[in-house]
Amino acid sequence: MKILFVIAHIGKGGGQVTQSIRLIKEISKHHDVKLLTLRYESDIVDEPCETIYAGPLKFPMGIFHLWKKLITMKEKFDVIQCFDGYFALPAVWLSGRRPYFLRLGLSAKGDFLSRGKTSLSRFADAVLFPIIFSSGFIVNSKELAKDMRFYRPEVIHNGYELGKLTEDKKKLRKELGIPPDSFIMTYTGKIIERKNLEVIFESLKYLDGVRFLFVGNQDEEHYGSSYFQSLKSRYPNEWKKVIVTGEVHMDKVRRYLMASDIFVFPSKLEGSPNSVLEAMSVGLPVICSNILNHKEIISHGRNGFLFKDTKDIICLVKMLQSDMDLARKIGQNAIESIRARHDIKNAAKKYIESYRRCISK
């Protein structure tokens, strides 16, 4: 099967990009795959397959650049898969190339609202208008499917490769510059307001022997660094327990996770969070905010934990800190959950099945 994947960019990373790249790499093992995207200079992500750059990542001109490249491409594809609704979807729709699919990992309205752009959230449905003419619409969680049920999406959960915590954690910590004897509580992802990171700093006030590892970029495009700086100024004492990596290569994130003891994810709004799934895929015990999308992944007390407030975080961290057998058991259950529901091979297989159903019609 010949497949063209189209996405706004691969340079800036993020959950949508990392999941798309893992999917592309897996599908390209058995099919003829190309990627069409816009250029954004960065070295945190490798090209997953033969990649065509249409122009710079600028809105709205990026839509024109993708459209122009599409209409001049002589090659015919069995399927075109769009991975974003702002650039790829309108460009493919305007090009007239068919059949095409769209995959989303977060509600467009929720995305705009999380950036404080209330007025733009009202136009989210207009932005996604071409879904109506698509051959298929895929989302990564049941909750997102409910939110966008008007478009009748198919749910295909995010996929990850299975791994395990390193056998020589001290050696890995030395390589990464992480204190060898501390209990490491880790967060990976964007350092932005909707991630609700204040609760972690509040919990650090009452946690002895715990260091907090930030794996993320302090200055996020479209968000800036004001939130990061506010955390530093509001929690000067707790900040002494913090290690900040800055932006790291996509493949290196797993090494930081394997060097950690637990993973905490307090976000207020998610689709199916890649950060949580990646932590689970290496057997790291996770503690997540008690929101519907996390409940879809976490069974409290079996493959992870859900918290409602700072007090819960403190109790859960202390429990795992004092009971390593429990931590290992939860981590192993997390790996089994990924194997059963979030294996990248199974995710790729479901995408191909959707494409084949479309072609057979």
N, C-alpha and C positions, 0 to 999 in steps of 0.2 A: 504494500500500500504506500502511495506517495502522499505525504502529509506536510503542509506548510503551517508552522506555528507563527503567530503574530502577537507581539507584546510591545508595550510602550518602550520598555528599556530592560536591560539586565544589569546595568552598571551600578544602580543604587542599592541593590539587595532588597531586603524586606521579605515578608512572608509569602506574598504572591509570587515574587520572583524565584525565591529558593524552591518553593514547591513546583513551580513550572519547570525549572531547570532539572530537578530530579525526575520529573515525569518525562521530559524530553529525552534525557539520557537513557532512561529505561526503554522507552518506545523505540528509540533509534537503534537498539540492539537487534531488532527484528524487522524494521521498516525503513523506507527511504524518507529521511526527514531533513527539512531545512527550516531555519529560523529567520524571520524578518523582524527587524527592530530599529529603534532610533539610537543614536550614539550619545552616551553619557560617559565621560572619561572616569574610570574607576578600576581598581585592581582587586576588588573584593570578591568578584565572581568570574569564573572561567566560561568561555563560550562552550555550550553543551553539544553543539553540532555545527555543521556548515552554516555560517551566519552572514546575513546580508544586512548592511546598514543603509537605511533610506535617507537619513539626514539627522540633524541635531534634535535633541529632546527639548522642544519648545511647544507650548500650547498657545494657539490652536494650530500653528503651522505644521506641527508634527503629523497631524491627521492628513494634511495635504501631501507631505513627503511620503508617507506610507501608501496613500492612495495612488500617487504618481508611480511609485515603484511597482505596485501591484498591476496596474493596467499596462505596464511595459514588459512585464515578465511573460515570456512566451511559454514557459513550462506549465503544464497542466497538472493539477493536484487532485487527488481523490477527495480530500477533505482539507479545509482550512480551519484551524483552531485558534480562536482569539482568547487572549489571557487578560484583557482589561477592557473596561467599558468606555474609557475616555478617549483613547487613541485608536486602538486596534479595531474595535467593533465598528465605529462609524466609517473608518477607512475601508474596511472590507465590504461593508454594506454599499458604500458609494461606488466601489470598483465594479460591482455586479458579479464578482466571482462567487461561485456556489459549488458545493454546499459549504456552509460555515457553522461553526459552533462557538458558543461563548462559555467561559468558565469564570466564576467569581468566587472570592473567598470572604467578602464582607459586603454588607448592605451599602449601596451607594449613598442613601440618605444618612445612614449612620456614619459613614466616612466623612461626609461634609460636616455633619454636626460635631464630630469629634475634633474637627479643625476650627470650630467656632464660626463656621460659615453657614449660618442659619438660612440666609436668603438663597444660597445655592442649593441647599437641600431640597427646596421646593421644585427644582428643575431636574432632580435625579431621574424621575420617570422619563422625562424628555430625552435626557442623555442616553438612556437605555432603550429608546424606542425601537432601534433595529433588531432587538431580541425577537420581536413579533415575527420577523421574516427569516429568523435563523432556523437551521435544521435541528438544532438541539441546544439546550441551555443546562449547564452543569453547575451545581454548587457543592460546597464541601461539608455541609451540616444540615440536619433536619430542621433546626431552628431557623437557619437562613432560608431554607425551602419554604417554611411557613410564612416568613416575612415577605417573600417574593412569589407567593403561590399563584398570583395572577398570570405569571409567565410559565407555569407548570414545569419547574425545573426537575432535573434528575439529580439525586444525591450520590456523589462518589466521594468518599472520604479521602482526606489527604494521606499520602503514602510516604513511608520512611524505610530506610535500610535498617536492619536489626544490628545491634552492637552489644557491647557490655562495658561495665566500668573497668578501667585499667587495673591490672594486677599489681603494678608498681606505681601507685599514686604519688608517692614521694618523689620519685624520679621525674614524673611528668610535671609535678608542681615546680620542681627546680628548673626545668626547661622553660616553663611559662612564667616564672617569677612570682609564684604564689607561696605564701608561708606554709611550710611543710606540716606543722603541727596544729594549725588552726582548724576549727570546724567551719567549712566554707559553704555559705548560703548564696546561691547564684541566681541571677536574673539575666536573660538574654532578650534583646529586642530594642525597640525604639524607646528613647527616654523622653516621653511626651506625657501630657497631662492625663489622658484617658487611661494610662497604665496604672494610675493610682499608687505611685511608688512611696507616697508619704507613709502608708501603713507599715512598710518595711522599716523605715527609719524610726517610727514610733516604737516598733518592736525591739529594735537594736538597743534602746535605752535599758531594757530588762534582760538582755541576753549576754551572758558572760562567755568568753572564749570563742565567740562567733565573729567571723569576718564576712562582709558582704561583697560579692564580686559582681560588678557591673560589666556585662559584655555588650557594648553598644556605643553608638556615636553620640557625643554630647550636643552636637549642633546638627539638628535635623532640618533638612530642606522643607520649606513650607511651614515649619514650626519654630525654627530658631533654637537658641540655647537658653532662653529665659527660664524655662522650667528646670533644666539642669542646674542653672545658677541659683535658682530659688531654693532648691534642695540643699545646696552647699551652705547657703546663708542661714537657712532656718534650722539646720541640724549640724552645727559646727563640731560638737562633741562626738556625735555618731559618725560624722564623716571620717574621723580618725580610724574607724573600723572598715572603711570602704577601699576597694581596689577597683580602679577604672581602666579597662583595656583600651578604650577607644574602638574605632571601627576595625574589624578583623575580617580576614577572608572567610567566605562561607564554609569551606572545608575545615577551617581551624576551630570553628565554634564547638564542634563535637569534642575536641581535645580539652577545652575548658570545662565542658560538662563532665567529662570522664575524670577530671581532676577535682571535682566538687563532691560535697556530701549530700546536699539537698538542693531542690530547685523551688523557687517561690515566684508565683505569677499572679499579681493582684489586680489585673486589668478589669475595667468596668464594662468594656465593649469588645467583643471578639466574634469572629466567624467560627473557625476551627483552628485554634492557635498553633502555628507551626512550632513555636518555641516550646510549648508544653509537650507536643508529640515527639520532638527531637530529644528532649530530656528523658522522656519515658523510653524511647527507643534504645538508650544506652543503659537502662536500668537505674536511673536516678529517681529517688522518691520525690514526688511533686506535691506542692501545697498551693492550691489555686483558689481564687475568689469564687464565692458561691453564686455563680450566674448560670443561666440556663445552658449556654453553650459549653461551659465547662462540665456541667452535669452530664452532658452527652458523652463525654470522654472519661470522666472520673467517677468511679464507684467508691464513695467515701469509706476509708478504712480497708479497702481491698487492693486497689491499684494506685492509690493516691489519697489526698485529703482535700477537703473543701473548708474554707473558713469564712466567717461572717464579719469578724472585726479583728482588731489588733490583739486582743486578749486571746483569741483562738490561735493566731499565728504563734504567739509566745509559747502557749501550751504545747502546740504541735512540734515546734522546733526543739523545745526542751525534751519532749518525749523521744524524738528520733535521735537527738544528741546523746541520750543516755541508754538507748536500746538499739545497738547496731544490728542485732539479729532481726528486729522488726524492720529496720530500714532496708536490709537486704531482701527480706521477704516482699515488702511493698515494691521494691525495684524490680524483682523478678516477675511479680504479677503484672507490672507495667509493661515489661517486654512481651509477656504473653498477650496482653491486650493489643499491642501494636501488631504482633504476628497475626492475630485473629481478625483485626479490623482495619489496620492501617499499613499493611505491607505494601511497599511501592510496586512490587510485581503484580499484586492483585488490582491495585488502582489502575495501573497501565492497561491491564487486561480488560477492565470495565470500559475504559475510554475506547479501546479498539472495538469492543463489542457494540458500543453505541454508534461508532462510525460505520461499521458493517451493516447494522440495521438500517441506517440512513441510505447507504449505497444500494442495498438490495431492493429498496422501494423504487 
